[in-house]
């Protein structure tokens, strides 16, 4: 047990009493965990905290919309709100999957986890996925090109919207690349 020196008032200042440090007393921390939380438990807490923060932001955005008569603000906040609501549903599904691991209870609304796929159409799927990935990248480049042609159209609103669609196309390409990797891995 760590010790802490304490000087008493009644004794010679060179004299020191040794007293135990209270911070290590288990009676002062009866609810301290005996083991660290599992990875799943840590992820659950982190995802729930993120979902809570997003819910707070959505409420703030809703207040902004209600206080404004600007149709552009309402349009853009609606786009953000749709994404955030979709993210919230996905986060809830991910948390349910992690809770299954912790609680050993199955949930039909949990995110599915990857399993081995022995589909006979793997070769065709890989070809289709490569084509879709290429199309998403080309679409994103084309939208950005259009946005550069008229960067100030409607005070920059159209270029902004085209950029967000281009980013969504890049996100779709990332998802499709993941699927392609799964298809190729299962073919091996």
Secondary structure as the mmCIF struct_conf table of DSSP 4:
data_model
#
loop_
_struct_conf.conf_type_id
_struct_conf.id
_struct_conf.beg_label_comp_id
_struct_conf.beg_label_asym_id
_struct_conf.beg_label_seq_id
_struct_conf.end_label_comp_id
_struct_conf.end_label_asym_id
_struct_conf.end_label_seq_id
STRN STRN1 UNK A 3 UNK A 6
BEND BEND1 UNK A 9 UNK A 11
TURN_TY1_P TURN_TY1_P1 UNK A 13 UNK A 14
STRN STRN2 UNK A 17 UNK A 20
HELX_RH_3T_P HELX_RH_3T_P1 UNK A 22 UNK A 24
HELX_RH_3T_P HELX_RH_3T_P2 UNK A 26 UNK A 29
TURN_TY1_P TURN_TY1_P2 UNK A 30 UNK A 31
BEND BEND2 UNK A 34 UNK A 35
HELX_LH_PP_P HELX_LH_PP_P1 UNK A 36 UNK A 38
HELX_RH_AL_P HELX_RH_AL_P1 UNK A 39 UNK A 66
TURN_TY1_P TURN_TY1_P3 UNK A 67 UNK A 67
HELX_RH_AL_P HELX_RH_AL_P2 UNK A 71 UNK A 103
TURN_TY1_P TURN_TY1_P4 UNK A 108 UNK A 109
BEND BEND3 UNK A 110 UNK A 110
HELX_LH_PP_P HELX_LH_PP_P2 UNK A 111 UNK A 112
TURN_TY1_P TURN_TY1_P5 UNK A 120 UNK A 121
HELX_RH_AL_P HELX_RH_AL_P3 UNK A 122 UNK A 149
TURN_TY1_P TURN_TY1_P6 UNK A 150 UNK A 152
HELX_RH_3T_P HELX_RH_3T_P3 UNK A 153 UNK A 156
HELX_RH_AL_P HELX_RH_AL_P4 UNK A 157 UNK A 187
#
